[in-house]
Amino acid sequence: MWNQIYDPLGSPALSTLAAAIPVVTLLVLIASGKVKAHIAAIVAVVLTNLITIFVFTMPANMSLRATMLGVITGFFPIGWIVLNVIFLYQVTVSTGRFELLKRAIGGVTEDRRLQLLLVAFSFGAFFEGASGFGTPVAITGAVLIGLGFSPLAASGLSLIANTAPVAYGALGTPIQGLASVTGLDPYILGAMVGRQLPVFSLIVPFWVIWAFAGWKGMKDVWPAILVTAVSFAVPQFLISNYINPWIVDIGASLISMGALILFLKVWQPRQLWLSPALRGRDESASTMAAQKPLDRTPLTQSELWGALLPWIIVCIIMLIWGNGAFKTWANGIFSWNYPVPELDKLINKVPPVAAKPTPEGAVFSFTYLTFTGTGMLIAAIISGFLMGVGPGRLIAEYGRTIRLCAISLITISAMLAIGTLTRLSGVDATLGLAFAATGVLYPFFGTLLGWLGVALTGSDTASNVLFGNLQKITSEQLGLSPVLMAAANSSGGVMGKMIDAQSIVVASTATNWYGHESSILRYVFLHSIVLACLVGLFVTLQAYVYPFTAMVLK
C-alpha cells in the first residue's frame, strides 16, 4: 500500500511548481506550434512519469501501470467515440446525404451565425446530454466543416459552444460522480448547478457569435441569439431544480432547437452573413478549397428525410445508450472489469484531500456493449444499410477512417495516460490544495479548481471525482456551503472543457485539421480563462453577496 504525498519537497510552493510541470509542458509544447500534438503528448507522458517517480515517490511499477491504464482508457471509450463519429460522417459524405443535410440547414437559414446557434450550441447540447465524453464536439465539428466553415471556426467555436451543457452531460454523469464522492444528494447538487449555469447559458450563445462575427455581426442577430439562449437557460433551470438532473440537457436542447427553428420561420436578418471564416485573422481560411455555391433547390419530403435519417438514428441510439436500464441489461450480457494488478486499491488518498485514507480504484471496465462509441458504430452501420451502402463498402470506409484517425487516437490515449497518472499519483491533488489555501477568496479560486480539473483530465466527471471531496472539506472549514462549492467545481469545470488537450485533438480530428492543435488551443485559451473567471465571480457573489441564490430546498 502506498499513500499519496502532497508536499514531497517540504514546501507547498515548490511541490506545487513540481506538480505543474507536466501539464504546463504539454500546453506550452502544443501552443508553440513547433511540436506535433502526439509528440508533445508522448514527451509529457515521459515527463509525468519522471515527476511522479522521483519527486512524488510513487513506486515505478505503479507509475508505469497507471500510464498503461490511461493509454487503454484513452482508446476505450474516448477514442472509440471519435473513430465512429468520423466513420458516420464519412459514410454520409460518400453517399451524398451530407450535401442534402447542407441544403436542409440552408433551407432553415443560410446565415452562418444562425447555423452556429442551431448546430454548435443547440444540436451539440443534445449530444452532450445524451452521451457526452467528446461526442458533441466530434459531431458538431464534422457538421460545421461539412457546411463549409473554416477549420478554425468549426473546431474553436464547437469547443466554446460545448460548455454550458457539460455539467449535465451523459444523462447527468458529472452530477452523479460528484454525489458519489461528497455524499451529498445528487438532486440538491444538480439544483445548485442549475442556479449557476443558466446565467452562462444566456451568455455563451452571444459569446460564440461575437467570437465568430464580431460585435456588429452579433448585434444584427440578437433576437435569434436571445431566443436560443432563453429557450435553453429557462428549461435548464426548471428541469434541474424541479424535475431531476439527468434529463436537463436533453429537454433544454430540444426546446432550444425547436424554438430557434420556429422563430426563423418568421424572422431572418436583414443582411445574411455568408463568410465561413472567423472575423479578423483566420489562418485556416487559406487551407479551404473553393466553396461550391449552395444548391437552393427546395428539398422534397423524401430528400429531407433522407438527409436527416442518419442523425435521427444517432439521436435515438444515443438516448437508448444513455439510459440506465439499457446499460444494466447490456452489461449483464457482456461486461469485463479488470482490476490492474499491483495498482488497484493499493494507493491511498489521504487527508486533507480525503476525510480518511481511501483506496483509489484502478479498474479497466470493458463494458463494450454500452460504450457510447459502440452505439455510434451501430448507428453508422444501420444508417449505411438504409442509405444503400453494402457491407464491403462499409468495411472499406471504416479502414479509411482508421487511417484518417490513427495519429489522433495515439494522441488521445497519451492525454488520458497523463490524466490517469496525475490522478493516481496525487499530483492533481497537490495543485488542488494550492487553490484550497486561498482563504476568503476560495469561492473564486475553488471554482477555478474545477476548471483546472477538467483541463487536466478532459472530463467534468473526472474533475468532480478528483476534487469534489476536497471542495466539501475546505468549504466546511471556511464556513461556506459545501453544496455551493461542490456545485461550483462542476460549473467552473465546464469552461475548462474547451482547452483540455483531449477535446482539442477531437476537434482537430473532426474538422480534418490535423497538426494544427496549437492554433486551436491559442484561439480558445483566452475565452476559457475569461469565462471561468466570470463563473468564479458569480459563485463569489452567491457565497457572500446574494446567499439566497445558493439556497436549495430538497
VEXPAKOL-559433 format. One record per residue (C-alpha): residue in three letters; z, x, y. Coordinates in steps of 0.2 Angstrom, whole numbers, padded with zeros to 4 digits, always signed. Layout:
<nodes>
alaZXY
...
</nodes>
This chain:
<nodes>
met+0000+0000+0000
trp-0005+0007+0017
asn+0002+0000+0033
gln-0009-0001+0049
ile-0004+0011+0063
tyr-0007+0005+0080
asp-0001+0020+0090
pro-0006+0035+0079
leu-0006+0048+0094
gly+0011+0043+0100
ser+0003+0037+0117
pro-0003+0019+0119
ala-0016+0026+0132
leu-0023+0040+0120
ser-0023+0029+0105
thr-0032+0015+0114
leu-0045+0028+0120
ala-0047+0034+0102
ala-0049+0016+0096
ala-0063+0013+0109
ile-0074+0027+0104
pro-0084+0019+0090
val-0089+0003+0100
val-0092+0012+0116
thr-0103+0025+0107
leu-0113+0011+0099
leu-0115+0001+0115
val-0120+0017+0125
leu-0132+0023+0112
ile-0141+0006+0111
ala-0141+0004+0130
ser-0148+0021+0133
gly-0164+0016+0125
lys-0166+0033+0118
val-0159+0029+0101
lys-0166+0016+0090
ala-0153+0002+0086
his-0152+0006+0067
ile-0150+0024+0071
ala-0136+0020+0084
ala-0128+0009+0071
ile-0128+0022+0057
val-0121+0035+0069
ala-0107+0023+0075
val-0103+0019+0056
val-0100+0038+0053
leu-0090+0040+0069
thr-0079+0025+0065
asn-0075+0032+0048
leu-0070+0049+0056
ile-0059+0040+0068
thr-0051+0028+0055
ile-0048+0043+0043
phe-0042+0057+0054
val-0034+0048+0069
phe-0028+0031+0062
thr-0024+0040+0045
met-0032+0027+0034
pro-0035+0034+0017
ala-0053+0040+0015
asn-0055+0029-0001
met-0050+0013+0008
ser-0061+0018+0023
leu-0077+0020+0013
arg-0074+0004+0003
ala-0071-0006+0019
thr-0088+0001+0025
met-0097-0004+0010
leu-0089-0021+0010
gly-0095-0023+0028
val-0113-0017+0023
ile-0114-0030+0010
thr-0107-0044+0021
gly-0119-0039+0034
phe-0133-0045+0022
phe-0124-0059+0014
pro-0123-0071+0024
ile-0129-0064+0041
gly-0145-0055+0037
trp-0149-0069+0024
ile-0149-0082+0038
val-0161-0071+0049
leu-0173-0067+0035
asn-0175-0085+0030
val-0176-0092+0048
ile-0190-0080+0051
phe-0198-0085+0035
leu-0199-0103+0040
tyr-0206-0098+0057
gln-0219-0088+0049
val-0224-0102+0037
thr-0226-0114+0052
val-0236-0102+0062
ser-0248-0098+0047
thr-0251-0117+0043
gly-0254-0121+0062
arg-0239-0133+0063
phe-0231-0122+0076
glu-0246-0125+0088
leu-0243-0143+0085
leu-0225-0141+0090
lys-0230-0132+0106
arg-0241-0147+0110
ala-0227-0159+0106
ile-0215-0149+0118
gly-0228-0148+0131
gly-0230-0167+0129
val-0212-0169+0135
thr-0214-0156+0148
glu-0225-0141+0152
asp-0212-0134+0164
arg-0204-0118+0157
arg-0187-0121+0164
leu-0186-0138+0156
gln-0192-0131+0140
leu-0177-0119+0141
leu-0165-0133+0143
leu-0172-0143+0128
val-0174-0128+0116
ala-0162-0114+0121
phe-0147-0125+0126
ser-0148-0142+0118
phe-0158-0138+0102
gly-0148-0122+0100
ala-0132-0130+0102
phe-0136-0142+0087
phe-0139-0127+0076
glu-0123-0119+0082
gly-0114-0134+0077
ala-0122-0136+0060
ser-0122-0118+0054
gly-0118-0105+0067
phe-0117-0087+0062
gly-0133-0081+0070
thr-0144-0097+0066
pro-0146-0104+0084
val-0152-0088+0092
ala-0164-0084+0077
ile-0172-0101+0078
thr-0172-0104+0097
gly-0178-0086+0100
ala-0193-0089+0087
val-0197-0105+0095
leu-0197-0099+0113
ile-0208-0084+0108
gly-0220-0096+0100
leu-0220-0106+0115
gly-0226-0091+0125
phe-0211-0085+0133
ser-0209-0066+0136
pro-0199-0057+0123
leu-0185-0053+0135
ala-0184-0070+0142
ala-0184-0078+0124
ser-0171-0066+0117
gly-0160-0064+0133
leu-0160-0082+0138
ser-0157-0088+0120
leu-0141-0077+0120
ile-0135-0083+0136
ala-0138-0102+0131
asn-0129-0099+0115
thr-0111-0098+0122
ala-0104-0115+0127
pro-0106-0122+0109
val-0099-0107+0100
ala-0081-0111+0098
tyr-0085-0127+0088
gly-0099-0118+0078
ala-0102-0121+0060
leu-0093-0138+0060
gly-0078-0131+0069
thr-0076-0115+0058
pro-0068-0104+0073
ile-0055-0118+0076
gln-0050-0119+0058
gly-0049-0100+0057
leu-0038-0100+0072
ala-0027-0113+0065
ser-0025-0103+0049
val-0018-0088+0057
thr-0007-0096+0070
gly+0000-0111+0060
leu-0005-0122+0075
asp-0013-0139+0072
pro-0032-0137+0072
tyr-0034-0154+0081
ile-0022-0148+0095
leu-0031-0131+0096
gly-0048-0140+0097
ala-0042-0152+0110
met-0036-0137+0121
val-0053-0128+0119
gly-0060-0145+0124
arg-0050-0143+0140
gln-0058-0126+0144
leu-0076-0125+0138
pro-0083-0141+0146
val-0082-0133+0163
phe-0093-0119+0157
ser-0105-0132+0148
leu-0108-0138+0165
ile-0111-0121+0172
val-0121-0112+0158
pro-0137-0123+0159
phe-0138-0120+0178
trp-0134-0101+0174
val-0148-0100+0161
ile-0161-0107+0173
trp-0155-0097+0188
ala-0157-0081+0177
phe-0175-0086+0172
ala-0182-0093+0188
gly-0170-0088+0202
trp-0160-0099+0215
lys-0175-0109+0221
gly-0183-0111+0204
met-0166-0118+0198
lys-0163-0129+0213
asp-0180-0138+0211
val-0175-0145+0194
trp-0156-0148+0197
pro-0157-0166+0192
ala-0163-0162+0174
ile-0151-0147+0173
leu-0137-0159+0178
val-0142-0172+0166
thr-0142-0159+0152
ala-0125-0152+0157
val-0116-0168+0159
ser-0123-0176+0144
phe-0116-0161+0134
ala-0100-0157+0143
val-0093-0175+0143
pro-0096-0178+0124
gln-0089-0161+0121
phe-0073-0165+0130
leu-0071-0183+0122
ile-0075-0178+0104
ser-0064-0163+0104
asn-0049-0172+0112
tyr-0051-0190+0104
ile-0060-0188+0088
asn-0060-0171+0079
pro-0065-0153+0082
trp-0078-0152+0068
ile-0092-0163+0075
val-0091-0158+0093
asp-0107-0148+0094
ile-0117-0160+0083
gly-0113-0175+0093
ala-0114-0167+0110
ser-0131-0158+0107
leu-0139-0174+0100
ile-0133-0184+0115
ser-0139-0170+0127
met-0156-0169+0119
gly-0159-0187+0119
ala-0153-0189+0137
leu-0164-0175+0143
ile-0180-0182+0134
leu-0177-0199+0141
phe-0174-0193+0159
leu-0190-0183+0158
lys-0200-0199+0155
val-0195-0205+0172
trp-0193-0188+0181
gln-0203-0172+0182
pro-0203-0158+0195
arg-0215-0159+0209
gln-0221-0141+0205
leu-0222-0135+0187
trp-0215-0118+0183
leu-0228-0111+0171
ser-0224-0092+0171
pro-0217-0086+0154
ala-0208-0071+0161
leu-0192-0068+0170
arg-0192-0068+0189
gly-0192-0051+0196
arg-0194-0036+0184
asp-0198-0041+0166
glu-0203-0025+0156
ser-0208-0036+0141
ala-0221-0046+0150
ser-0234-0032+0149
thr-0232-0032+0130
met-0238-0050+0129
ala-0255-0055+0123
ala-0266-0066+0135
gln-0260-0084+0133
lys-0272-0097+0127
pro-0272-0112+0138
leu-0261-0126+0131
asp-0271-0139+0122
arg-0267-0155+0132
thr-0274-0167+0120
pro-0261-0180+0116
leu-0255-0179+0098
thr-0257-0193+0086
gln-0242-0200+0077
ser-0247-0191+0061
glu-0249-0174+0071
leu-0232-0177+0080
trp-0223-0180+0064
gly-0232-0165+0056
ala-0226-0154+0070
leu-0208-0160+0069
leu-0207-0161+0050
pro-0201-0143+0046
trp-0187-0144+0060
ile-0182-0161+0054
ile-0180-0155+0037
val-0170-0140+0043
cys-0158-0151+0053
ile-0155-0162+0038
ile-0152-0147+0026
met-0141-0139+0039
leu-0130-0154+0041
ile-0128-0155+0022
trp-0124-0137+0020
gly-0111-0138+0033
asn-0102-0152+0025
gly-0086-0148+0017
ala-0088-0160+0002
phe-0105-0151-0002
lys-0098-0134-0001
thr-0084-0139-0013
trp-0096-0146-0025
ala-0109-0132-0024
asn-0096-0118-0025
gly-0089-0127-0041
ile-0107-0124-0049
phe-0108-0106-0043
ser-0095-0095-0034
trp-0091-0077-0037
asn-0076-0069-0027
tyr-0075-0050-0029
pro-0058-0043-0023
val-0063-0025-0018
pro-0053-0013-0030
glu-0040-0002-0021
leu-0043-0011-0005
asp-0039-0030-0007
lys-0021-0034-0001
leu-0017-0016-0001
ile-0017-0015+0018
asn-0003-0022+0028
lys-0005-0029+0046
val+0012-0026+0053
pro+0022-0031+0069
pro+0018-0034+0083
val+0001-0039+0078
ala+0009-0050+0064
ala+0026-0058+0064
lys+0030-0049+0047
pro+0020-0037+0036
thr+0005-0047+0030
pro-0008-0040+0017
glu-0026-0040+0023
gly-0038-0048+0011
ala-0054-0038+0006
val-0064-0050-0004
phe-0083-0052-0005
ser-0087-0070-0008
phe-0104-0073-0015
thr-0105-0091-0013
tyr-0124-0090-0014
leu-0127-0109-0015
thr-0118-0113+0001
phe-0124-0098+0011
thr-0132-0105+0027
gly-0147-0094+0023
thr-0149-0102+0006
gly-0151-0119+0014
met-0163-0112+0027
leu-0173-0104+0012
ile-0173-0121+0003
ala-0179-0130+0019
ala-0193-0117+0021
ile-0199-0120+0004
ile-0198-0139+0005
ser-0207-0138+0022
gly-0220-0126+0015
phe-0224-0138+0000
leu-0225-0153+0011
met-0237-0143+0023
gly-0248-0139+0008
val-0243-0121+0005
gly-0244-0116-0013
pro-0231-0105-0022
gly-0242-0090-0022
arg-0245-0091-0003
leu-0226-0094+0000
ile-0221-0078-0010
ala-0234-0068-0001
glu-0227-0074+0016
tyr-0210-0070+0010
gly-0215-0052+0006
arg-0222-0050+0024
thr-0206-0057+0031
ile-0196-0045+0022
arg-0206-0030+0028
leu-0205-0038+0045
cys-0186-0039+0045
ala-0182-0023+0035
ile-0176-0012+0049
ser-0166-0027+0057
leu-0157-0031+0041
ile-0151-0012+0039
thr-0145-0013+0057
ile-0136-0029+0055
ser-0127-0023+0039
ala-0122-0007+0049
met-0115-0018+0063
leu-0105-0028+0050
ala-0099-0012+0042
ile-0091-0006+0059
gly-0083-0023+0062
thr-0075-0024+0045
leu-0069-0006+0045
thr-0061-0008+0063
arg-0053-0024+0057
leu-0045-0017+0041
ser-0040+0000+0049
gly-0031-0008+0064
val-0042+0000+0077
asp-0046-0018+0084
ala-0028-0022+0085
thr-0024-0006+0095
leu-0037-0012+0108
gly-0029-0029+0107
leu-0012-0023+0110
ala-0018-0014+0126
phe-0024-0031+0133
ala-0007-0039+0127
ala+0003-0026+0138
thr-0004-0034+0155
gly+0011-0045+0158
val+0009-0058+0171
leu-0010-0055+0171
tyr-0010-0059+0152
pro-0019-0076+0154
phe-0034-0067+0161
phe-0034-0052+0150
gly-0029-0062+0135
thr-0045-0072+0137
leu-0055-0056+0139
leu-0046-0051+0122
gly-0056-0065+0114
trp-0072-0058+0122
leu-0068-0041+0116
gly-0065-0048+0098
val-0082-0056+0097
ala-0091-0041+0105
leu-0083-0031+0091
thr-0085-0042+0076
gly-0100-0053+0081
ser-0091-0069+0077
asp-0079-0081+0086
thr-0071-0085+0069
ala-0068-0067+0066
ser-0061-0064+0083
asn-0049-0079+0081
val-0043-0072+0064
leu-0041-0055+0071
phe-0032-0059+0087
gly-0026-0077+0085
asn-0008-0072+0079
leu-0007-0058+0092
gln-0011-0071+0106
lys+0003-0083+0099
ile+0016-0069+0098
thr+0013-0062+0115
ser+0012-0079+0124
glu+0029-0084+0117
gln+0036-0068+0123
leu+0029-0071+0140
gly+0034-0089+0141
leu+0016-0095+0140
ser+0009-0109+0130
pro+0004-0102+0113
val-0008-0116+0111
leu-0016-0112+0128
met-0018-0093+0124
ala-0024-0096+0106
ala-0037-0108+0113
ala-0042-0095+0126
asn-0045-0082+0113
ser-0059-0094+0106
ser-0065-0099+0123
gly-0066-0082+0130
gly-0074-0076+0114
val-0090-0087+0117
met-0095-0076+0131
gly-0094-0060+0120
lys-0107-0068+0108
met-0122-0063+0119
ile-0118-0044+0119
asp-0112-0041+0101
ala-0124-0029+0093
gln-0127-0041+0078
ser-0133-0055+0089
ile-0144-0043+0099
val-0153-0037+0084
val-0155-0055+0078
ala-0163-0059+0095
ser-0175-0044+0094
thr-0180-0049+0076
ala-0183-0067+0080
thr-0194-0063+0095
asn-0203-0049+0086
trp-0197-0036+0099
tyr-0191-0023+0088
gly-0184-0007+0096
his-0180-0015+0112
glu-0162-0019+0109
ser-0157-0008+0123
ser-0167-0019+0136
ile-0159-0035+0129
leu-0141-0028+0130
arg-0144-0021+0148
tyr-0151-0038+0153
val-0136-0049+0146
phe-0122-0037+0148
leu-0118-0042+0166
his-0120-0060+0163
ser-0107-0059+0148
ile-0094-0049+0159
val-0095-0061+0174
leu-0094-0077+0163
ala-0080-0070+0153
cys-0070-0066+0169
leu-0073-0084+0175
val-0066-0091+0159
gly-0051-0079+0161
leu-0048-0085+0179
phe-0049-0103+0173
val-0036-0100+0160
thr-0025-0092+0173
leu-0026-0107+0183
gln-0022-0118+0168
ala-0007-0107+0165
tyr+0001-0105+0182
val-0008-0117+0195
tyr-0013-0133+0185
pro-0002-0133+0169
phe-0006-0152+0167
thr-0023-0147+0161
ala-0015-0137+0147
met-0005-0152+0140
val-0012-0159+0124
leu-0005-0173+0115
lys-0006-0174+0097
</nodes>
